[in-house]
């Protein structure tokens, strides 16, 4: 791709890693932007079925992302007044303690249940709207540190299937693998403690499909006994823990990431390179749709 071509912005932590991996910038997905949602009714258009178009004050933000510990730390450490609202929302989630683990902030059980059982609600339900959503301007409060799903999901692709293969089938699983491995690496680096680590891995997994919605969860309360066992000696110092995770990961280069992460990361890195080589404008790349 031409070095002066417009690029698609990634989350600030990931952009240098992926640029280093690919040796160039990612072509812009101009047909799907958060500022002008392609799934909302435009001025002058007739309002079609409500089951097709999105609510303009929801868009695709009817989803709560799992924020891994180092991303949480970077959000908490960002003192820019422009991101204060998003930072405050993360601080409130930590204070509530629901879905708060040393691996990061995961979807609260009640939200996960509603999300998994809601038909035609994506992009339309204000009840399911992300807590990091900023109504003033319809923006994302944690945009600089959004995670892999939010960073790679586009409803339309300029390059059709080529773009879909790059974003959804290659870069997304690559970043997911990186996030998971780096989150566990941070936990080990900060010496969570064997007892807390065992509880975290055995019964406090990052994602448990069989997670029960308890009375505490319905009332947005955490089970304090489980919470204490999961955090060990770090309980009460969650902010410090997350910020230290962010400080550990932020200086890493792509070579460092590859050295830390497992074979899944290296496999998806190779597939991402292959998918990128097919992009229009690349030597030997495919033509645009």
Secondary structure, 3 states (H helix, E strand, C coil): CCCCCCECCCCHHHHHHHHHHHCCCCECCCCCCCCCCCCCCCCCCCCCCCCCCCCCCCCCCCCCCCEEHHHHHHHHHCCCHHHHHHHHHHHHHHHHCCCEECCEECCCHHHHHHHHHCCCCCCCCCCCCCCCEECCCCEECCHHHCCHHHHHCCCCCCCCHHHHHHHHHHHHHHHHHHHHHHHHHHHHHCCCCHHHHHHHHHHCCCCCCCCCCCHHHHCCCCCHHHHHHHHHHHCCCHHHHHHHHHHHHHCCCHHHHHHHCCHHHHHHHHHHHHHHHCCCCCCCCCCCC
